């Protein structure tokens, strides 16, 4: 059930990531139908955290079972898979723009159309961004540092790992990384040529989510951490504090939206309010899905069971198990759909809503195709005998 819930979380965050991206591309009012008005926790944060958690679980088990050679074989395989997905997105973006012509103007092509080849080349070397696909180049860097992080956890130095993560996150708050990218672009002349260096997600900031999740997953694999510990009554007051903080963040965010206040928080550097809000939500959700299921308070118990049913819902679990391929597809699909539709000014809100729903609905067929592909490859490795898909 533990893996099922983790996959369910990944599927949930992935779905709403695509939902919000699609609503943004087509300027649909459907962006109001989401959990984004409940504070400063968004889908990308949860997606990155739970991806790190899964990596920590799986890769630490491989390290314990097969040693460093087995771990590095798994790392190479994962890097290859992610990089191929990243390259496919880059190629799809380049080809789509080439077919559509240089005068194409949609929100997704605001900067890319200025220098398609240069921006693709920057992406190949993990120095550039493709709209709505920034997580892939970020993951590639994180995966390369994953073995070092796992070694620290294995040696009982989890706190050292977290301290390093905190220091890097703190450094990201200074703006030095963005300054470096700007200077590099100016000195090289790439900025004048229309090439944008750097990705939306500051890797020094967002690594805290990935490696924080990895630390938890790796310790779970080693048997040093069990979420069942939160069933201890002493954790209930802590959970209630997390609940109050989560409610406070949600209320402040909603008030800020109603009053039309300009947000000062920066998501790209994972501003402190994002981290605090994420920790509060993580704390209450962890408690609800463990101790909350049998809590004496009927309301909390009902909410806990509702969340458990949601995050173990088979469609979300299935989506989460194929999250990498589905994520890569959503970037390609949005590029193609945006080009096919063109400017959205003349579209009604109903038309825009249909586009958002249609794009979001494509995720399951893509996950199904990937499952069939995995089954086919497994069958070939097994010498022609049928092997069920993951």
C-alpha positions as CSV (number, residue, x, y, z in Angstrom):
1,X,0.0,0.0,0.0
2,X,2.9,2.4,0.7
3,X,4.1,2.3,-2.9
4,X,0.6,2.6,-4.1
5,X,0.0,5.8,-2.2
6,X,3.3,7.2,-3.4
7,X,2.4,6.5,-7.0
8,X,-1.0,8.0,-6.3
9,X,0.5,11.2,-5.1
10,X,2.7,11.4,-8.1
11,X,-0.2,10.8,-10.4
12,X,-2.3,13.4,-8.6
13,X,0.4,16.1,-8.9
14,X,1.2,15.1,-12.5
15,X,-2.5,15.4,-13.5
16,X,-2.9,18.9,-12.0
17,X,0.4,20.0,-13.4
18,X,-0.9,19.2,-16.9
19,X,-4.3,20.7,-16.1
20,X,-2.8,24.0,-15.0
21,X,-0.3,24.1,-17.8
22,X,-3.1,23.5,-20.3
23,X,-5.3,26.2,-18.7
24,X,-2.4,28.6,-18.9
25,X,-1.7,27.9,-22.6
26,X,-5.3,28.3,-23.6
27,X,-6.2,31.0,-21.1
28,X,-9.0,29.0,-19.6
29,X,-10.9,29.8,-16.5
30,X,-10.5,26.1,-15.5
31,X,-7.3,27.1,-13.7
32,X,-9.6,28.1,-10.8
33,X,-10.6,24.4,-10.4
34,X,-7.5,23.2,-8.6
35,X,-5.9,23.1,-5.2
36,X,-3.6,26.0,-6.0
37,X,-5.7,28.5,-4.0
38,X,-4.9,26.5,-0.9
39,X,-1.5,28.0,-0.1
40,X,1.9,28.1,-1.7
41,X,2.2,24.4,-2.4
42,X,2.0,23.5,-6.1
43,X,2.1,20.4,-8.1
44,X,5.8,20.7,-9.2
45,X,6.9,20.7,-5.6
46,X,5.0,17.5,-4.7
47,X,6.1,15.9,-7.9
48,X,9.8,16.6,-7.3
49,X,9.6,15.5,-3.7
50,X,7.9,12.2,-4.3
51,X,10.2,11.5,-7.2
52,X,13.1,11.9,-4.9
53,X,11.3,9.6,-2.4
54,X,10.9,6.9,-4.9
55,X,14.5,7.2,-6.1
56,X,15.7,6.9,-2.5
57,X,13.6,3.8,-1.9
58,X,14.5,2.0,-5.1
59,X,18.2,3.0,-5.5
60,X,19.1,2.4,-1.8
61,X,17.6,-1.1,-2.1
62,X,19.8,-1.7,-5.2
63,X,22.9,-0.3,-3.3
64,X,22.3,-2.7,-0.4
65,X,21.6,-5.7,-2.6
66,X,24.1,-5.3,-5.5
67,X,26.6,-2.8,-4.1
68,X,28.1,0.2,-5.9
69,X,28.3,-1.5,-9.3
70,X,24.6,-2.3,-9.2
71,X,23.7,1.2,-8.1
72,X,25.8,2.9,-10.8
73,X,24.2,0.6,-13.4
74,X,20.8,1.8,-12.3
75,X,21.9,5.4,-12.3
76,X,23.2,5.1,-15.9
77,X,20.0,3.5,-17.0
78,X,17.9,6.2,-15.4
79,X,20.1,9.0,-16.8
80,X,19.7,7.5,-20.3
81,X,15.9,7.2,-20.0
82,X,15.5,10.8,-18.7
83,X,18.0,12.3,-21.3
84,X,16.2,10.5,-24.2
85,X,12.9,11.9,-23.0
86,X,14.5,15.3,-22.7
87,X,15.9,15.1,-26.2
88,X,12.6,14.0,-27.6
89,X,10.9,17.1,-26.1
90,X,13.7,19.4,-27.6
91,X,13.4,17.8,-31.0
92,X,9.6,17.9,-31.0
93,X,9.7,21.6,-30.1
94,X,12.2,22.4,-32.9
95,X,10.4,20.4,-35.5
96,X,7.0,21.8,-34.5
97,X,8.3,25.4,-34.9
98,X,10.1,24.6,-38.1
99,X,6.8,23.2,-39.6
100,X,4.8,26.1,-38.3
101,X,7.2,28.7,-39.6
102,X,9.2,31.5,-37.9
103,X,6.3,33.9,-37.6
104,X,4.4,31.6,-35.3
105,X,3.3,33.4,-32.2
106,X,1.8,31.7,-29.2
107,X,2.6,32.1,-25.5
108,X,4.7,28.9,-25.5
109,X,6.9,30.4,-28.3
110,X,7.5,33.8,-26.8
111,X,11.3,33.4,-26.5
112,X,11.9,30.0,-28.3
113,X,11.0,31.3,-31.8
114,X,13.7,34.0,-31.6
115,X,16.5,31.4,-31.9
116,X,15.1,27.8,-32.2
117,X,18.4,26.1,-32.9
118,X,20.4,28.0,-30.3
119,X,17.7,27.3,-27.6
120,X,17.6,23.6,-28.5
121,X,21.4,23.4,-28.4
122,X,21.4,25.0,-24.9
123,X,18.8,22.5,-23.8
124,X,21.0,19.6,-25.1
125,X,23.8,20.7,-22.7
126,X,21.3,21.2,-19.9
127,X,21.9,25.0,-20.0
128,X,18.5,26.1,-21.5
129,X,14.8,25.7,-20.9
130,X,11.9,24.4,-22.8
131,X,8.5,25.7,-21.7
132,X,6.8,23.3,-19.3
133,X,9.6,20.7,-19.4
134,X,12.1,22.3,-17.0
135,X,11.9,19.3,-14.6
136,X,13.7,17.0,-17.0
137,X,17.1,18.8,-17.2
138,X,16.8,19.4,-13.5
139,X,16.3,15.7,-12.7
140,X,19.3,14.8,-14.8
141,X,21.6,16.9,-12.6
142,X,20.0,15.5,-9.4
143,X,20.4,11.9,-10.6
144,X,24.1,12.4,-11.1
145,X,24.5,13.5,-7.5
146,X,22.2,10.8,-6.2
147,X,24.9,8.1,-5.4
148,X,26.8,10.6,-3.2
149,X,23.6,11.4,-1.3
150,X,22.9,7.6,-0.9
151,X,26.4,7.0,0.4
152,X,25.8,9.7,3.1
153,X,22.5,8.1,4.2
154,X,24.0,4.6,4.2
155,X,26.8,5.8,6.5
156,X,24.3,7.4,8.9
157,X,25.0,11.0,7.8
158,X,21.5,12.0,6.8
159,X,21.7,15.2,8.9
160,X,24.9,16.2,7.0
161,X,23.0,15.6,3.7
162,X,20.2,17.8,4.9
163,X,22.6,20.5,6.1
164,X,24.2,20.6,2.6
165,X,20.8,20.9,1.0
166,X,19.8,23.7,3.4
167,X,23.1,25.6,2.6
168,X,22.5,25.2,-1.2
169,X,18.9,26.4,-0.8
170,X,20.1,29.4,1.2
171,X,22.6,30.2,-1.5
172,X,19.9,30.2,-4.1
173,X,18.0,32.9,-2.2
174,X,20.8,35.4,-2.9
175,X,20.2,35.5,-6.6
176,X,23.7,34.6,-7.5
177,X,22.7,31.7,-9.8
178,X,20.5,34.0,-11.9
179,X,23.3,36.5,-12.0
180,X,25.7,33.9,-13.3
181,X,23.3,32.9,-16.1
182,X,22.7,36.5,-17.1
183,X,26.4,37.3,-17.1
184,X,27.2,34.1,-19.1
185,X,24.5,35.1,-21.7
186,X,25.8,38.6,-21.9
187,X,29.5,37.8,-22.2
188,X,28.9,35.0,-24.7
189,X,26.5,37.2,-26.8
190,X,23.9,34.4,-26.7
191,X,21.3,36.8,-25.0
192,X,21.5,39.1,-28.0
193,X,21.0,36.2,-30.3
194,X,17.8,35.2,-28.5
195,X,19.1,32.3,-26.6
196,X,17.9,32.1,-23.0
197,X,20.3,30.3,-20.6
198,X,19.2,28.8,-17.3
199,X,15.9,27.0,-16.5
200,X,12.9,28.3,-14.6
201,X,13.6,26.0,-11.6
202,X,16.7,27.1,-9.7
203,X,18.5,23.8,-9.2
204,X,20.3,25.0,-6.1
205,X,16.9,25.7,-4.5
206,X,14.8,22.8,-5.8
207,X,17.3,20.2,-4.9
208,X,16.1,20.5,-1.3
209,X,12.8,18.9,-2.2
210,X,14.4,16.1,-4.3
211,X,17.1,15.2,-1.8
212,X,14.8,15.7,1.2
213,X,12.5,13.1,-0.4
214,X,15.5,10.9,-1.2
215,X,16.7,11.0,2.4
216,X,13.3,9.8,3.6
217,X,13.0,7.1,1.0
218,X,16.5,5.8,1.5
219,X,16.0,5.6,5.3
220,X,12.8,3.7,4.7
221,X,14.7,1.3,2.5
222,X,17.2,0.8,5.3
223,X,14.5,0.2,7.9
224,X,15.5,3.4,9.8
225,X,12.3,5.3,9.2
226,X,8.8,4.0,9.3
227,X,5.8,6.4,8.8
228,X,3.9,4.2,11.2
229,X,5.8,6.0,14.0
230,X,3.3,8.9,13.6
231,X,0.7,6.7,15.2
232,X,2.3,7.5,18.5
233,X,-0.1,9.9,20.3
234,X,2.8,12.3,21.0
235,X,2.8,13.2,17.3
236,X,-0.8,14.4,17.4
237,X,-0.1,17.9,18.7
238,X,2.6,18.3,16.1
239,X,0.1,17.3,13.4
240,X,-2.4,19.8,14.8
241,X,0.2,22.6,14.5
242,X,0.8,21.6,10.9
243,X,-2.9,21.7,10.3
244,X,-3.2,25.2,11.7
245,X,-0.2,26.4,9.7
246,X,-1.6,24.8,6.5
247,X,-4.9,26.6,7.1
248,X,-3.1,29.9,7.8
249,X,-1.1,29.6,4.6
250,X,-4.3,28.8,2.6
251,X,-6.2,31.7,4.1
252,X,-3.4,34.2,3.5
253,X,-3.0,33.0,-0.1
254,X,-6.8,33.2,-0.7
255,X,-6.9,36.7,0.8
256,X,-4.0,37.8,-1.3
257,X,-5.9,36.6,-4.4
258,X,-9.2,38.2,-3.5
259,X,-7.5,41.5,-2.7
260,X,-5.6,41.4,-6.0
261,X,-2.2,41.8,-4.2
262,X,0.9,41.2,-6.2
263,X,2.7,38.1,-5.0
264,X,6.2,38.9,-3.8
265,X,7.2,35.3,-3.3
266,X,9.4,33.7,-6.0
267,X,8.6,30.2,-7.0
268,X,11.7,29.7,-9.1
269,X,14.0,30.0,-6.1
270,X,11.6,28.2,-3.8
271,X,11.0,31.1,-1.5
272,X,10.9,30.3,2.2
273,X,7.1,30.5,2.3
274,X,6.9,27.7,-0.3
275,X,9.2,25.5,1.9
276,X,7.3,26.3,5.1
277,X,3.9,25.6,3.5
278,X,5.2,22.4,1.9
279,X,6.5,21.1,5.2
280,X,3.2,21.9,7.0
281,X,1.1,20.2,4.3
282,X,3.5,17.2,4.3
283,X,3.3,16.9,8.0
284,X,-0.5,16.9,8.2
285,X,-0.9,14.6,5.2
286,X,1.6,12.1,6.6
287,X,-0.2,12.0,9.9
288,X,-3.6,11.7,8.3
289,X,-2.6,8.8,6.2
290,X,-1.1,6.9,9.2
291,X,-2.5,7.9,12.6
292,X,-5.5,9.8,11.2
293,X,-7.2,6.7,9.9
294,X,-7.9,5.6,13.4
295,X,-8.1,8.9,15.2
296,X,-10.7,9.5,17.8
297,X,-12.0,12.6,16.0
298,X,-14.6,11.6,13.5
299,X,-14.1,14.5,11.2
300,X,-10.3,13.9,11.0
301,X,-10.9,10.2,10.5
302,X,-13.4,10.8,7.7
303,X,-11.0,13.2,6.0
304,X,-8.1,10.7,6.4
305,X,-10.1,7.9,4.8
306,X,-11.1,10.2,1.9
307,X,-7.5,11.1,1.2
308,X,-6.5,7.5,1.4
309,X,-9.2,6.6,-1.2
310,X,-8.1,9.4,-3.4
311,X,-4.4,8.6,-3.4
312,X,-4.9,4.9,-3.9
313,X,-7.4,5.5,-6.7
314,X,-6.2,3.2,-9.5
315,X,-6.2,5.7,-12.3
316,X,-4.0,8.0,-10.3
317,X,-1.7,5.2,-9.2
318,X,-1.4,4.0,-12.8
319,X,-0.5,7.5,-14.0
320,X,2.1,7.9,-11.3
321,X,3.8,4.6,-12.3
322,X,4.5,6.1,-15.7
323,X,5.1,9.6,-14.7
324,X,8.3,10.3,-16.6
325,X,6.9,9.3,-20.0
326,X,3.6,11.0,-19.3
327,X,5.4,14.2,-18.2
328,X,7.5,14.3,-21.4
329,X,4.4,13.7,-23.5
330,X,2.5,16.6,-21.9
331,X,5.2,19.0,-23.0
332,X,5.2,17.7,-26.5
333,X,1.4,17.5,-26.6
334,X,1.0,21.1,-25.5
335,X,3.5,22.3,-28.1
336,X,1.6,20.5,-30.9
337,X,-1.9,21.5,-29.6
338,X,-0.9,25.1,-29.1
339,X,0.4,25.3,-32.7
340,X,-2.7,23.6,-34.1
341,X,-5.0,25.9,-32.3
342,X,-3.0,29.1,-32.7
343,X,-4.1,32.4,-31.1
344,X,-6.8,31.9,-28.5
345,X,-8.4,35.3,-28.5
346,X,-11.3,34.3,-30.7
347,X,-12.1,31.1,-28.6
348,X,-14.9,31.0,-26.1
349,X,-14.4,29.8,-22.6
350,X,-16.2,26.6,-23.5
351,X,-13.8,25.9,-26.4
352,X,-10.8,26.6,-24.1
353,X,-12.3,24.3,-21.5
354,X,-12.7,21.5,-24.0
355,X,-9.0,21.9,-25.0
356,X,-7.9,21.7,-21.4
357,X,-10.0,18.6,-20.7
358,X,-8.9,16.9,-23.9
359,X,-5.2,17.5,-23.3
360,X,-5.5,16.2,-19.7
361,X,-7.4,13.1,-20.9
362,X,-4.5,12.1,-23.2
363,X,-2.4,11.2,-20.2
364,X,-3.9,7.8,-19.6
365,X,-3.6,6.5,-23.2
366,X,0.1,7.5,-23.1
367,X,0.5,5.7,-19.7
368,X,-1.2,2.7,-21.2
369,X,1.0,2.7,-24.3
370,X,4.1,2.9,-22.0
371,X,2.8,0.0,-19.9
372,X,2.3,-2.1,-23.1
373,X,5.8,-1.2,-24.2
374,X,7.3,-2.2,-20.9
375,X,5.4,-5.4,-21.0
376,X,6.7,-6.1,-24.5
377,X,10.3,-5.5,-23.5
378,X,9.9,-7.6,-20.4
379,X,8.4,-10.4,-22.6
380,X,11.4,-10.3,-24.9
381,X,13.9,-10.4,-22.0
382,X,11.9,-13.4,-20.7
383,X,12.3,-15.3,-23.9
384,X,8.8,-14.8,-25.3
385,X,6.8,-15.6,-22.2
386,X,4.1,-13.2,-21.2
387,X,5.1,-10.9,-18.4
388,X,2.6,-8.5,-16.8
389,X,3.3,-4.8,-17.1
390,X,4.3,-2.7,-14.1
